[in-house]
Amino acid sequence: MKEIVRIVEIDEARKHLSKLVDQAAKGVPFIIARGGKPLVKVIAIEVPKPKKKVQRLGFMKGQMSIPEDFDRMGGFDIE
């Protein structure tokens, strides 16, 4: 079964682009034409669903320890 696609002249598309793009994003594609000749077809793209959120901060919690004198380490060598 062939899909019926709305054809919009380029001047009309300029005036109503935001509305047309919103409709295309919802699955209603359209074709932009100039002088009745089709130029481009605007369709929604399929964006992959985000994978499980990766925790960046704290990912090594409990695997390392920082000495209490960390901010003074190497002080004698520096002096």
Secondary structure by P-SEA (a helix, b strand, c coil): cbbbbbbbcaaaaaacaaaaaaaaaacbbbbbbccccccbbbbbbbbcccccccccccccccccccccccccccccccc
